[in-house]
Amino acid sequence: MALPNQATVDYPSFKLVIVGDGGTGHLGYLCYLDGISFHFSFGKVCLDWREGFLISFLCGWSTAGKTTFVKRHLTGEFEKKYEPTIGVEVHPLDFFTNCGKIRFYCWDTAGQEKFGGLRDGYYIHGQCAIIMFDVTARLTYKNVPTWHRDLCRVCENIPIVLCGNKVDVKNGQVKAKMVTFHRKKNLQYYEISAKSNYNFEKPFLYLARKLAGDASLHFVESPALAPPEVQIDMAVQQQYEAEIAAAAAQPLPDDDDDAFE
């Protein structure tokens, strides 16, 4: 069975799922091609994908900005008006690498908590994931372990990226020193900003490298993005990076849950 709005392509295709509570917009990647095997030559790496496509997920709670994250790439426009996603829309998101073109199929699904029971169906056959939280809302970070646990329960050992969105907002509630979950679980972490385009491609590049098994893979072209609405100057970017580096050098807390102090 073919996916809605999905064309057959002769280059590697990755499916991306967004899941979360109401108003977030969720990206889901599902396999619908039973028993079909595709073999793609991706640079020096050959990927043999059973059941159609590789699957990745973008997970997170309300206001994390998952729908905006996807639409920033797809339309080059920041979603200024906050509206809950209704139903499911499938969008192809292409990237151009030194090894060839790749595609993420982005599933933007209804984000209401009442649809939470559907999550396992979206996770089945998942091969990579993005978990997103809002640095201006502590609750979204405190619930990261729940998203991670659900993913690992269904998908087990897949590459996962943790993203803290909205770092352009001053006086965010979740500081770099508070974010330790990724270190406990050996995840990659990036701070990003939809309004400024800061670090927007890094999660996709990390996952593409992991899935291809090629650390030298890089993007040779970026998707068209709207001009940033907020400027984050180089000094501030360097400050963000210094804070993350300093946090990484600190010992991990002894308790199971990350503390906010």
NORFENWO-V439775 format. One record per run of one state. SS is the DSSP state (h for helix, s for strand, l for the rest). FROM is the first residue (numbers start at 0). LEN is the number of residues. If there is no record, write none. Layout:
((SS,FROM,LEN) (SS,FROM,LEN))
This chain:
((l,0,12) (s,12,7) (l,19,6) (s,25,2) (l,27,9) (s,36,6) (l,42,2) (s,44,6) (l,50,3) (s,53,7) (l,60,5) (h,65,10) (l,75,12) (s,87,10) (l,97,2) (s,99,10) (l,109,3) (h,112,11) (l,123,4) (s,127,7) (l,134,3) (h,137,5) (l,142,1) (h,143,12) (l,155,3) (s,158,7) (l,165,10) (h,175,3) (l,178,2) (h,180,5) (l,185,2) (s,187,4) (l,191,10) (h,201,11) (l,212,6) (s,218,3) (l,221,12) (h,233,15) (l,248,13))
